[in-house]
Amino acid sequence: MSSIFAFLTKKYMPNNPTTRKRVTTQTLMQMKQASKQIACLTAYDSLTAGILDKAGIDVILVGDSVGNVVQGHDTTVPVTLEHMIYHTQAVGRNVERSMVVTDMPFMSYQASPREAFRNAGRLMKEAGSGAVKLEGGKRVAEAVHLMTENGIPVMGHLGLTPQSIHQFGSYRERGSTEAEADEIYKDAQILQQAGAFAIVLEKIPLLLAKRITEGLAIPTIGIGAGNHCDGQILVWTDMVGMSTEFRPRFVRRYAELNDVITNAVQAYISDVRDKSFPTDAESYE
């Protein structure tokens, strides 16, 4: 694991101790105003979160992608609120600077604004999250308003919304038609008016993302939305090459840890088989 830590910290570890100040919604707004890009990654456990935090990542999203990455599901739909509370607690124990945002899972906010508010409150109070994220535009605006009016920071999510996969039937790009693009743009405006402090834009045309970013006072965070957004986010296991089957065009691999870990495990197996591990120096007398 030390090699992973070295990879993440060698280039990106902040040298100035003052940069360890906690990232907040105000920080992200200031970064947008200063045209300073916001770097975000997902994390689901304490060890990974600590590495990302020390490397200088601005936002750690405890994503419902935990359903795919950790639990082995095909979609994010099976993830529960209790799962998200558990993983957010783990992440938060090892984070000092990064802002921790937690996904609200499927059916934790769709039933009613009041239920959404109560569940978001649990993520803030029990899990220690710094903010919550939910998918949708106009249909969740009332819930977003209720949360933000009562002190719960909310990040929106538009474009491809994985929790709606059964409705859409595929993970195709969104906003490719004029009508769909206009709807996404209007939803972004609605979320801002409702009080959202930022919006994730997933798998939409880069010119649509540019139009939305320029039309909003709040930051946009892109994933498969081009480089006109105010920041970017990736699933961390995709970014470091631990995932091998999922290779969309918007993921740049900064390492091939699947190969590194596989080679290490095979070397360990070989050493165990031929009894070259452990040596006397690695044993107790």
PLY file of the C-alpha trace (Angstrom):
ply
format ascii 1.0
element vertex 285
property float x
property float y
property float z
element edge 284
property int vertex1
property int vertex2
end_header
0.00 0.00 0.00
2.99 2.31 0.51
3.55 2.34 -3.26
-0.02 3.58 -3.79
0.53 6.30 -1.19
3.79 7.33 -2.85
2.09 7.52 -6.26
-0.69 9.76 -5.01
1.45 12.04 -2.84
4.69 12.44 -4.81
3.26 14.96 -7.26
0.16 16.25 -5.51
0.97 16.54 -1.78
0.60 20.19 -0.74
3.88 21.63 0.55
2.36 24.60 2.32
0.77 23.68 5.70
-1.81 26.45 5.26
-3.37 24.46 2.41
-4.60 21.95 5.01
-7.49 24.26 5.93
-10.80 22.41 5.58
-12.52 22.77 2.21
-16.07 24.14 2.48
-18.84 25.23 0.14
-17.39 28.74 0.37
-13.99 27.40 -0.68
-15.50 25.83 -3.80
-17.30 29.06 -4.67
-14.07 31.00 -4.29
-12.28 28.49 -6.52
-14.88 28.98 -9.25
-14.58 32.76 -8.99
-10.79 32.47 -9.23
-11.02 30.02 -12.16
-9.15 27.43 -10.07
-10.22 23.90 -10.99
-11.77 21.71 -8.29
-10.37 18.16 -8.04
-12.72 15.47 -6.73
-12.55 11.68 -6.34
-14.72 9.02 -4.74
-13.72 6.97 -1.69
-15.51 4.35 0.38
-13.09 3.46 3.21
-10.85 5.13 5.75
-7.49 4.09 4.29
-8.24 5.34 0.78
-9.83 8.54 2.06
-6.74 9.32 4.12
-4.49 8.88 1.10
-6.65 11.12 -1.08
-6.93 13.75 1.65
-3.18 13.91 2.25
-2.58 14.05 -1.50
-4.60 17.27 -1.60
-7.92 16.29 -3.16
-10.56 19.01 -2.68
-13.72 16.91 -2.46
-14.19 13.25 -1.53
-17.51 11.86 -2.66
-18.76 8.83 -0.79
-20.62 7.70 -3.87
-23.41 5.20 -4.19
-21.01 3.72 -6.75
-19.99 1.75 -3.67
-22.66 -0.63 -4.93
-20.57 -1.35 -8.02
-17.04 -0.94 -6.67
-17.32 -2.54 -3.23
-20.54 -4.58 -3.18
-20.31 -6.04 -6.70
-23.74 -4.96 -7.94
-24.47 -4.09 -11.58
-26.20 -0.84 -10.60
-26.31 1.59 -7.68
-29.98 0.85 -6.97
-29.46 -1.77 -4.18
-27.43 0.65 -2.00
-29.22 1.64 1.20
-29.07 4.67 3.47
-27.45 2.51 6.16
-24.71 1.54 3.71
-24.01 5.20 2.99
-23.93 6.10 6.68
-21.46 3.28 7.37
-19.08 4.18 4.54
-19.25 7.92 5.25
-18.33 7.28 8.88
-15.32 5.26 7.73
-14.20 7.92 5.25
-14.63 10.80 7.68
-12.42 9.25 10.36
-9.31 9.80 8.24
-10.01 13.13 6.52
-8.69 16.47 7.73
-8.89 18.83 4.75
-11.12 17.48 1.98
-14.84 18.21 1.92
-16.77 14.96 2.34
-19.97 14.71 0.30
-22.31 11.72 0.53
-24.63 10.40 -2.14
-28.24 9.99 -1.09
-29.10 6.49 -2.37
-32.08 5.40 -4.41
-35.42 5.87 -2.60
-33.93 7.89 0.24
-35.23 11.20 -1.19
-37.75 10.44 -3.97
-40.85 9.75 -1.83
-41.27 13.24 -0.38
-39.27 16.37 0.50
-39.82 15.69 4.21
-38.43 12.17 3.97
-35.52 13.47 1.93
-34.84 16.09 4.60
-34.90 13.51 7.42
-32.57 11.14 5.57
-30.18 13.93 4.65
-30.19 14.92 8.31
-29.13 11.39 9.25
-26.20 11.58 6.84
-25.09 14.84 8.41
-25.71 13.89 12.06
-24.91 10.17 12.18
-22.38 9.89 9.38
-20.67 13.24 9.80
-20.95 14.19 6.13
-20.14 17.73 5.05
-22.87 17.75 2.39
-25.22 15.45 0.50
-25.67 14.83 -3.22
-28.84 13.78 -5.01
-29.87 13.21 -8.60
-32.46 15.15 -10.55
-33.59 18.70 -11.28
-37.09 20.12 -11.06
-38.52 17.01 -9.40
-36.16 17.32 -6.39
-36.11 21.13 -6.17
-38.51 21.28 -3.22
-36.41 18.79 -1.28
-33.23 20.71 -2.09
-34.84 23.96 -0.90
-36.03 22.37 2.33
-32.57 20.98 3.08
-30.61 24.11 2.27
-33.03 26.34 4.18
-32.32 24.18 7.22
-28.55 24.08 7.03
-27.86 20.99 4.91
-25.56 21.74 1.94
-26.73 20.01 -1.25
-24.82 19.10 -4.41
-26.97 18.39 -7.45
-26.42 15.81 -10.19
-27.69 16.14 -13.77
-27.17 14.44 -17.11
-26.64 10.72 -16.77
-28.22 9.82 -13.43
-27.28 6.20 -12.61
-30.13 5.69 -10.13
-32.55 6.10 -13.06
-30.89 3.42 -15.17
-34.02 1.25 -15.23
-36.04 4.21 -16.51
-33.57 5.21 -19.23
-32.51 1.67 -20.11
-28.87 2.50 -20.87
-25.86 4.53 -19.80
-25.84 6.57 -23.00
-24.85 10.22 -23.19
-27.56 12.66 -22.11
-28.35 16.06 -23.62
-27.57 15.01 -27.18
-30.86 16.42 -28.50
-31.83 20.09 -28.31
-34.89 19.35 -26.18
-32.96 17.22 -23.70
-30.12 19.75 -23.54
-32.56 22.58 -22.79
-34.17 20.50 -20.04
-30.82 19.82 -18.39
-29.89 23.52 -18.61
-33.21 24.54 -17.03
-32.80 21.92 -14.30
-29.37 23.36 -13.47
-30.91 26.81 -13.05
-33.67 25.35 -10.88
-31.17 23.57 -8.62
-29.19 26.77 -8.16
-32.35 28.68 -7.28
-33.29 25.95 -4.81
-30.00 26.47 -2.98
-27.60 23.82 -4.33
-23.95 24.82 -3.83
-22.61 22.81 -6.80
-23.81 20.47 -9.55
-22.25 17.32 -10.99
-22.69 17.09 -14.77
-22.32 13.51 -15.98
-21.85 12.33 -19.55
-23.22 15.33 -21.42
-21.82 17.18 -24.48
-18.94 19.49 -23.60
-20.63 22.54 -25.17
-23.73 21.95 -23.06
-21.52 21.70 -19.97
-19.84 24.96 -21.01
-23.23 26.66 -21.42
-24.37 25.47 -17.99
-21.09 26.39 -16.29
-21.12 29.90 -17.74
-24.79 30.32 -16.83
-24.39 29.43 -13.16
-22.86 31.25 -10.21
-22.23 27.92 -8.44
-19.51 25.42 -9.47
-20.05 22.56 -11.88
-18.17 19.28 -11.48
-17.80 17.23 -14.64
-17.54 13.51 -15.26
-17.55 12.83 -18.97
-18.62 16.45 -19.56
-15.47 18.00 -21.04
-13.02 20.54 -19.63
-15.28 23.61 -19.42
-16.62 22.61 -16.00
-15.28 24.17 -12.80
-13.91 20.83 -11.64
-13.71 17.13 -12.38
-14.57 13.91 -10.56
-13.76 10.25 -11.22
-14.29 7.00 -9.37
-10.92 6.49 -7.74
-10.59 2.81 -8.67
-11.09 3.74 -12.33
-8.52 6.54 -12.12
-5.77 4.31 -10.70
-6.54 1.32 -12.93
-7.91 -1.08 -10.35
-11.08 -1.51 -12.41
-10.35 -3.37 -15.63
-13.73 -4.00 -17.28
-15.07 -0.42 -17.13
-13.15 1.69 -19.66
-15.23 4.68 -20.80
-13.51 7.37 -22.86
-13.75 9.97 -20.08
-11.59 7.99 -17.63
-7.86 8.71 -17.77
-5.81 6.05 -15.99
-3.00 7.52 -13.91
-1.72 4.09 -12.85
-2.37 0.40 -13.53
-2.77 -0.82 -9.97
-4.62 -3.94 -11.04
-1.37 -5.11 -12.63
0.73 -3.93 -9.67
-1.45 -5.73 -7.12
-1.77 -8.88 -9.25
2.01 -9.09 -9.62
2.51 -8.53 -5.89
0.00 -11.24 -4.96
1.54 -13.71 -7.40
5.01 -13.00 -6.00
3.67 -13.55 -2.48
2.07 -16.87 -3.50
5.35 -17.99 -5.06
7.34 -17.08 -1.94
4.87 -18.92 0.30
4.92 -22.00 -1.93
8.72 -22.30 -1.96
9.04 -21.26 1.70
11.23 -18.27 0.94
8.73 -16.28 3.00
9.04 -15.74 5.88
12.81 -15.62 6.37
14.50 -15.85 9.77
14.70 -12.05 9.79
10.92 -11.94 9.39
10.36 -14.39 12.24
10.59 -14.23 16.03
13.04 -16.29 18.12
0 1
1 2
2 3
3 4
4 5
5 6
6 7
7 8
8 9
9 10
10 11
11 12
12 13
13 14
14 15
15 16
16 17
17 18
18 19
19 20
20 21
21 22
22 23
23 24
24 25
25 26
26 27
27 28
28 29
29 30
30 31
31 32
32 33
33 34
34 35
35 36
36 37
37 38
38 39
39 40
40 41
41 42
42 43
43 44
44 45
45 46
46 47
47 48
48 49
49 50
50 51
51 52
52 53
53 54
54 55
55 56
56 57
57 58
58 59
59 60
60 61
61 62
62 63
63 64
64 65
65 66
66 67
67 68
68 69
69 70
70 71
71 72
72 73
73 74
74 75
75 76
76 77
77 78
78 79
79 80
80 81
81 82
82 83
83 84
84 85
85 86
86 87
87 88
88 89
89 90
90 91
91 92
92 93
93 94
94 95
95 96
96 97
97 98
98 99
99 100
100 101
101 102
102 103
103 104
104 105
105 106
106 107
107 108
108 109
109 110
110 111
111 112
112 113
113 114
114 115
115 116
116 117
117 118
118 119
119 120
120 121
121 122
122 123
123 124
124 125
125 126
126 127
127 128
128 129
129 130
130 131
131 132
132 133
133 134
134 135
135 136
136 137
137 138
138 139
139 140
140 141
141 142
142 143
143 144
144 145
145 146
146 147
147 148
148 149
149 150
150 151
151 152
152 153
153 154
154 155
155 156
156 157
157 158
158 159
159 160
160 161
161 162
162 163
163 164
164 165
165 166
166 167
167 168
168 169
169 170
170 171
171 172
172 173
173 174
174 175
175 176
176 177
177 178
178 179
179 180
180 181
181 182
182 183
183 184
184 185
185 186
186 187
187 188
188 189
189 190
190 191
191 192
192 193
193 194
194 195
195 196
196 197
197 198
198 199
199 200
200 201
201 202
202 203
203 204
204 205
205 206
206 207
207 208
208 209
209 210
210 211
211 212
212 213
213 214
214 215
215 216
216 217
217 218
218 219
219 220
220 221
221 222
222 223
223 224
224 225
225 226
226 227
227 228
228 229
229 230
230 231
231 232
232 233
233 234
234 235
235 236
236 237
237 238
238 239
239 240
240 241
241 242
242 243
243 244
244 245
245 246
246 247
247 248
248 249
249 250
250 251
251 252
252 253
253 254
254 255
255 256
256 257
257 258
258 259
259 260
260 261
261 262
262 263
263 264
264 265
265 266
266 267
267 268
268 269
269 270
270 271
271 272
272 273
273 274
274 275
275 276
276 277
277 278
278 279
279 280
280 281
281 282
282 283
283 284
